[in-house]
């Protein structure tokens, strides 16, 4: 996770404001933001080191899976 944006400016962090005391809605927005920014996924990836060869193998396997899924959709 980088401390800088793409344009080189420093990130301030993710913020969600609670309006009218509606904490439930604010939590839903926070969860959605965290999911779209893939923050949790990045933390899970960084928990332990994965070799570049394993990363490449996983990427290749997921590409094959996506391709097979696309082919099966086309056959229908």
MMTF fields as JSON, N, C-alpha, C and O atoms, coordinates in Angstrom:
{
  "mmtfVersion": "1.0.0",
  "mmtfProducer": "UNKNOWN",
  "numBonds": 303,
  "numAtoms": 304,
  "numGroups": 76,
  "numChains": 1,
  "numModels": 1,
  "chainsPerModel": [1],
  "groupsPerChain": [76],
  "chainIdList": ["A"],
  "bondAtomList": [4, 2, 8, 6, 12, 10, 16, 14, 20, 18, 24, 22, 28, 26, 32, 30, 36, 34, 40, 38, 44, 42, 48, 46, 52, 50, 56, 54, 60, 58, 64, 62, 68, 66, 72, 70, 76, 74, 80, 78, 84, 82, 88, 86, 92, 90, 96, 94, 100, 98, 104, 102, 108, 106, 112, 110, 116, 114, 120, 118, 124, 122, 128, 126, 132, 130, 136, 134, 140, 138, 144, 142, 148, 146, 152, 150, 156, 154, 160, 158, 164, 162, 168, 166, 172, 170, 176, 174, 180, 178, 184, 182, 188, 186, 192, 190, 196, 194, 200, 198, 204, 202, 208, 206, 212, 210, 216, 214, 220, 218, 224, 222, 228, 226, 232, 230, 236, 234, 240, 238, 244, 242, 248, 246, 252, 250, 256, 254, 260, 258, 264, 262, 268, 266, 272, 270, 276, 274, 280, 278, 284, 282, 288, 286, 292, 290, 296, 294, 300, 298],
  "bondOrderList": [1, 1, 1, 1, 1, 1, 1, 1, 1, 1, 1, 1, 1, 1, 1, 1, 1, 1, 1, 1, 1, 1, 1, 1, 1, 1, 1, 1, 1, 1, 1, 1, 1, 1, 1, 1, 1, 1, 1, 1, 1, 1, 1, 1, 1, 1, 1, 1, 1, 1, 1, 1, 1, 1, 1, 1, 1, 1, 1, 1, 1, 1, 1, 1, 1, 1, 1, 1, 1, 1, 1, 1, 1, 1, 1],
  "groupList": [{"groupName": "UNK", "atomNameList": ["N", "CA", "C", "O"], "elementList": ["N", "C", "C", "O"], "formalChargeList": [0, 0, 0, 0], "bondAtomList": [1, 0, 2, 1, 3, 2], "bondOrderList": [1, 1, 2], "singleLetterCode": "X", "chemCompType": "L-PEPTIDE LINKING"}],
  "groupTypeList": [0, 0, 0, 0, 0, 0, 0, 0, 0, 0, 0, 0, 0, 0, 0, 0, 0, 0, 0, 0, 0, 0, 0, 0, 0, 0, 0, 0, 0, 0, 0, 0, 0, 0, 0, 0, 0, 0, 0, 0, 0, 0, 0, 0, 0, 0, 0, 0, 0, 0, 0, 0, 0, 0, 0, 0, 0, 0, 0, 0, 0, 0, 0, 0, 0, 0, 0, 0, 0, 0, 0, 0, 0, 0, 0, 0],
  "groupIdList": [1, 2, 3, 4, 5, 6, 7, 8, 9, 10, 11, 12, 13, 14, 15, 16, 17, 18, 19, 20, 21, 22, 23, 24, 25, 26, 27, 28, 29, 30, 31, 32, 33, 34, 35, 36, 37, 38, 39, 40, 41, 42, 43, 44, 45, 46, 47, 48, 49, 50, 51, 52, 53, 54, 55, 56, 57, 58, 59, 60, 61, 62, 63, 64, 65, 66, 67, 68, 69, 70, 71, 72, 73, 74, 75, 76],
  "secStructList": [7, 7, 1, 5, 7, 6, 6, 1, 7, 5, 7, 7, 7, 7, 7, 7, 7, 7, 7, 6, 6, 7, 2, 2, 2, 2, 2, 2, 2, 2, 2, 2, 2, 2, 2, 2, 6, 6, 2, 2, 2, 2, 2, 2, 2, 2, 6, 1, 7, 7, 7, 2, 2, 2, 2, 2, 2, 2, 2, 2, 2, 2, 2, 2, 2, 2, 2, 2, 2, 2, 2, 2, 2, 2, 2, 7],
  "xCoordList": [0.854, 0.0, 0.901, 1.741, 0.712, 1.552, 1.04, -0.161, 1.963, 1.59, 1.267, 0.827, 1.482, 1.271, 0.232, 0.095, -0.49, -1.428, -0.664, 0.56, -1.373, -0.733, -0.069, 0.933, -0.624, -0.055, 1.074, 1.592, 1.465, 2.583, 2.202, 3.064, 0.942, 0.532, 0.364, 0.133, 0.483, 0.397, -1.051, -1.91, -1.332, -2.69, -3.014, -2.137, -4.253, -4.687, -5.348, -5.559, -5.675, -6.345, -7.804, -8.323, -8.448, -9.85, -10.706, -10.512, -11.65, -12.505, -13.963, -14.327, -14.789, -16.236, -16.866, -16.581, -17.717, -18.371, -19.717, -20.446, -20.026, -21.302, -22.274, -22.043, -23.362, -24.354, -25.596, -26.107, -26.06, -27.28, -27.239, -28.275, -26.062, -25.929, -26.198, -26.413, -26.193, -26.473, -25.173, -24.559, -24.763, -23.499, -23.567, -22.57, -24.727, -24.873, -24.611, -23.915, -25.167, -24.964, -23.491, -22.941, -22.868, -21.454, -20.586, -19.606, -20.94, -20.18, -20.32, -19.352, -21.531, -21.737, -20.896, -20.293, -20.861, -20.044, -18.565, -17.841, -18.11, -16.704, -16.349, -15.306, -17.202, -16.951, -16.869, -16.023, -17.748, -17.746, -16.468, -15.877, -16.047, -14.818, -13.612, -12.761, -13.543, -12.424, -12.399, -11.33, -13.582, -13.656, -13.216, -12.488, -13.64, -13.272, -11.79, -11.173, -11.218, -9.797, -8.916, -7.69, -9.53, -8.833, -7.815, -6.72, -8.168, -7.262, -7.072, -5.944, -8.175, -8.098, -7.342, -6.538, -7.597, -6.914, -5.402, -4.619, -5.004, -3.579, -2.932, -1.805, -3.638, -3.102, -2.919, -1.914, -3.883, -3.779, -2.613, -1.919, -2.389, -1.273, 0.068, 1.038, 0.122, 1.378, 1.664, 2.714, 0.747, 0.972, 2.203, 2.943, 2.41, 3.599, 4.143, 3.415, 5.417, 6.082, 5.714, 5.727, 5.384, 5.169, 6.206, 6.466, 6.781, 7.822, 7.235, 6.073, 8.028, 7.531, 7.046, 6.099, 7.689, 7.258, 5.863, 5.079, 5.543, 4.206, 3.164, 2.042, 3.537, 2.621, 2.295, 1.141, 3.335, 3.153, 2.285, 1.428, 2.503, 1.72, 0.255, -0.639, 0.001, -1.382, -2.053, -3.216, -1.321, -1.878, -2.208, -3.254, -1.327, -1.552, -2.769, -3.593, -2.881, -4.008, -5.327, -6.328, -5.334, -6.575, -6.93, -8.11, -5.931, -6.193, -6.809, -7.739, -6.299, -6.854, -8.287, -9.16, -8.524, -9.877, -10.844, -11.969, -10.402, -11.242, -11.543, -12.672, -10.527, -10.692, -11.682, -12.546, -11.557, -12.48, -13.902, -14.856, -14.051, -15.37, -15.976, -17.166, -15.161, -15.633, -16.039, -17.046, -15.264, -15.6, -16.9, -17.701, -17.114, -18.346, -19.562, -20.648, -19.395, -20.492, -20.819, -21.982, -19.8, -19.998, -20.7, -21.431, -20.489, -21.089, -22.579, -23.296, -23.047, -24.48, -25.378, -26.594],
  "yCoordList": [-1.168, 0.0, 1.232, 1.409, 2.049, 3.219, 4.383, 4.511, 5.225, 6.406, 7.58, 8.629, 7.413, 8.494, 8.105, 6.932, 9.094, 8.898, 8.745, 8.869, 8.475, 8.331, 9.62, 9.582, 10.763, 12.037, 12.517, 13.617, 11.709, 12.046, 12.74, 12.939, 13.117, 13.769, 12.736, 11.557, 13.189, 12.313, 11.976, 12.859, 10.696, 10.275, 10.694, 10.688, 11.054, 11.417, 10.255, 10.332, 9.2, 8.066, 8.018, 8.937, 6.944, 6.751, 7.31, 6.978, 8.158, 8.785, 8.59, 8.652, 8.354, 8.27, 9.117, 8.934, 10.036, 10.889, 10.281, 9.759, 10.359, 9.872, 11.036, 12.06, 10.874, 11.945, 11.588, 10.471, 12.529, 12.379, 11.165, 10.561, 10.811, 9.701, 8.334, 7.371, 8.216, 6.95, 6.173, 6.215, 5.467, 4.743, 3.523, 3.161, 2.891, 1.684, 2.009, 1.265, 3.115, 3.519, 3.874, 3.556, 4.528, 4.879, 3.625, 3.579, 2.612, 1.352, 0.662, 0.115, 0.692, 0.097, 0.811, 0.174, 2.133, 2.902, 2.589, 2.44, 2.488, 2.173, 0.793, 0.627, -0.184, -1.533, -1.532, -2.212, -0.767, -0.694, -0.031, -0.488, 1.038, 1.729, 0.815, 0.735, 0.123, -0.791, -1.907, -2.33, -2.383, -3.456, -2.971, -3.68, -1.781, -1.284, -0.922, -1.067, -0.455, -0.113, -1.335, -1.236, -2.487, -3.763, -3.685, -4.238, -3.007, -2.848, -4.159, -4.543, -4.856, -6.114, -7.156, -7.908, -7.206, -8.164, -7.925, -8.874, -6.672, -6.358, -6.753, -7.248, -6.539, -6.959, -8.464, -8.954, -9.197, -10.662, -11.118, -12.07, -10.449, -10.8, -10.516, -11.244, -9.471, -9.075, -9.794, -9.572, -10.65, -11.364, -12.255, -12.4, -12.849, -13.678, -13.475, -13.1, -13.728, -13.523, -14.632, -15.81, -14.248, -15.242, -15.01, -13.882, -16.106, -16.029, -15.526, -15.794, -14.801, -14.3, -15.421, -15.232, -16.573, -17.681, -18.163, -18.553, -18.141, -18.541, -17.5, -17.847, -16.23, -15.174, -15.347, -15.238, -15.619, -15.795, -17.012, -16.97, -18.096, -19.313, -19.079, -19.552, -18.348, -18.038, -17.161, -17.373, -16.18, -15.29, -16.08, -15.867, -16.98, -17.803, -18.704, -18.848, -19.31, -20.197, -19.426, -19.925, -18.222, -17.431, -16.98, -16.891, -16.698, -16.32, -17.49, -17.3, -18.69, -19.883, -20.103, -20.439, -19.912, -20.081, -19.065, -19.412, -17.809, -16.782, -17.133, -16.967, -17.618, -17.96, -19.114, -19.071, -20.146, -21.28, -20.849, -21.333, -19.952, -19.444, -18.671, -18.801, -17.874, -17.108, -18.039, -17.797, -19.108, -20.063, -20.785, -21.033, -21.127, -21.824, -20.91, -21.384, -19.619, -18.676, -18.535, -18.373, -18.596, -18.455, -19.69, -19.571, -20.861, -22.092, -22.171, -22.908, -21.449, -21.518, -20.937, -20.924],
  "zCoordList": [0.0, 0.0, 0.0, 0.882, -0.974, -1.145, -0.304, -0.066, 0.141, 0.915, 0.003, 0.476, -1.317, -2.255, -3.303, -3.652, -3.795, -4.888, -6.19, -6.207, -7.285, -8.587, -9.05, -9.764, -8.646, -9.075, -8.164, -8.359, -7.167, -6.308, -5.013, -4.157, -4.839, -3.603, -2.496, -2.76, -1.273, -0.116, 0.189, 0.183, 0.458, 0.806, 2.232, 3.096, 2.48, 3.819, 4.536, 5.746, 3.845, 4.453, 4.049, 3.416, 4.421, 4.087, 5.205, 6.374, 4.841, 5.839, 5.462, 4.287, 6.467, 6.285, 7.377, 8.561, 6.977, 7.967, 8.354, 7.511, 9.639, 10.155, 10.137, 10.779, 9.398, 9.279, 10.089, 10.007, 10.854, 11.651, 12.573, 12.851, 13.041, 13.98, 13.364, 14.101, 12.042, 11.372, 11.187, 10.121, 12.235, 12.235, 11.321, 10.697, 11.238, 10.414, 8.947, 8.255, 8.481, 7.091, 6.842, 5.788, 7.809, 7.686, 7.632, 6.888, 8.416, 8.386, 7.032, 6.503, 6.476, 5.154, 4.106, 3.242, 4.185, 3.23, 3.399, 2.415, 4.664, 4.925, 4.373, 3.742, 4.607, 4.09, 2.571, 1.991, 1.925, 0.474, -0.038, -1.017, 0.619, 0.225, 0.386, -0.5, 1.524, 1.788, 0.753, 0.312, 0.366, -0.615, -1.992, -2.687, -2.397, -3.717, -3.796, -4.851, -2.694, -2.693, -2.461, -2.521, -2.195, -1.993, -0.862, -0.969, 0.205, 1.34, 2.073, 2.382, 2.357, 3.101, 2.292, 2.843, 0.98, 0.12, 0.136, 0.153, 0.13, 0.142, 1.47, 1.485, 2.589, 3.88, 3.929, 4.444, 3.396, 3.385, 2.532, 2.887, 1.407, 0.541, 1.223, 1.013, 2.029, 2.657, 3.975, 4.578, 4.432, 5.685, 5.611, 6.584, 4.435, 4.271, 2.861, 1.942, 2.716, 1.437, 0.469, 0.825, -0.762, -1.811, -2.899, -3.318, -3.334, -4.347, -5.661, -5.966, -6.435, -7.718, -8.643, -9.406, -8.575, -9.436, -9.044, -9.91, -7.739, -7.301, -7.7, -8.067, -7.627, -8.063, -9.543, -9.957, -10.331, -11.764, -12.053, -12.936, -11.314, -11.513, -11.151, -11.853, -10.055, -9.67, -10.719, -11.064, -11.222, -12.241, -13.505, -14.117, -13.89, -15.077, -14.877, -15.78, -13.693, -13.401, -13.421, -13.936, -12.867, -12.858, -14.276, -14.616, -15.101, -16.489, -17.249, -18.033, -17.022, -17.666, -17.208, -18.009, -15.918, -15.374, -15.984, -16.344, -16.097, -16.717, -18.179, -18.641, -18.901, -20.303, -20.468, -21.344, -19.627, -19.699, -19.364, -19.974, -18.411, -18.045, -19.217, -19.504, -19.886, -21.032, -22.168, -22.835, -22.397, -23.443, -23.145, -24.047, -21.865, -21.515, -21.672, -22.005, -21.438, -21.634, -23.12, -23.491, -23.962, -25.396, -25.98, -26.964, -25.393, -25.899, -25.614, -26.292, -24.653, -24.26, -25.266, -25.075]
}
